[in-house]
Amino acid sequence: MGKERLVEIRVFGQTYTVKTDAEEDYIQEVAKYVNEKMEEVLKKTKSVSTLNVAILTALNIADDLLKEKQKRIALLREVEAKSKDLVEKIDIKIGGIEFGKPPSPVDVR
């Protein structure tokens, strides 16, 4: 991120000027992604209304985003559970050494 600038992009045949602090290449990549999604919707629906295509595209992108958020949450929960399990195994291992018990093998799967 840097200082704010104006970036010109084309989306669905229209030119827009976007004020952003992101890199121009990134904004162009975003515009390319939106164009690709709009073309997908256009092919599937055969709609001639730009507004309909834009709304359906927004819904599709929002659906993709929410699915990715759900995947991320599930992954974070899995990492947290495995981390807790590993910490418990380490604590048990360290506890055994502290009390003079011989260390036992630890399964870290």
Secondary structure in CASP SS format (residue, H / E / C, confidence):
PFRMAT SS
TARGET T0000
AUTHOR 0000-0000-0000
METHOD secondary structure of the structure
MODEL  1
M C 1.00
G C 1.00
K C 1.00
E C 1.00
R E 1.00
L E 1.00
V E 1.00
E E 1.00
I E 1.00
R E 1.00
V E 1.00
F C 1.00
G C 1.00
Q E 1.00
T E 1.00
Y E 1.00
T E 1.00
V E 1.00
K E 1.00
T E 1.00
D C 1.00
A C 1.00
E C 1.00
E H 1.00
D H 1.00
Y H 1.00
I H 1.00
Q H 1.00
E H 1.00
V H 1.00
A H 1.00
K H 1.00
Y H 1.00
V H 1.00
N H 1.00
E H 1.00
K H 1.00
M H 1.00
E H 1.00
E H 1.00
V H 1.00
L H 1.00
K H 1.00
K H 1.00
T H 1.00
K C 1.00
S C 1.00
V C 1.00
S C 1.00
T H 1.00
L H 1.00
N H 1.00
V H 1.00
A H 1.00
I H 1.00
L H 1.00
T H 1.00
A H 1.00
L H 1.00
N H 1.00
I H 1.00
A H 1.00
D H 1.00
D H 1.00
L H 1.00
L H 1.00
K H 1.00
E H 1.00
K H 1.00
Q H 1.00
K H 1.00
R H 1.00
I H 1.00
A H 1.00
L H 1.00
L H 1.00
R H 1.00
E H 1.00
V H 1.00
E H 1.00
A H 1.00
K H 1.00
S H 1.00
K H 1.00
D H 1.00
L H 1.00
V H 1.00
E H 1.00
K H 1.00
I H 1.00
D H 1.00
I H 1.00
K H 1.00
I H 1.00
G H 1.00
G H 1.00
I H 1.00
E H 1.00
F C 1.00
G C 1.00
K C 1.00
P C 1.00
P C 1.00
S C 1.00
P C 1.00
V C 1.00
D C 1.00
V C 1.00
R C 1.00
END
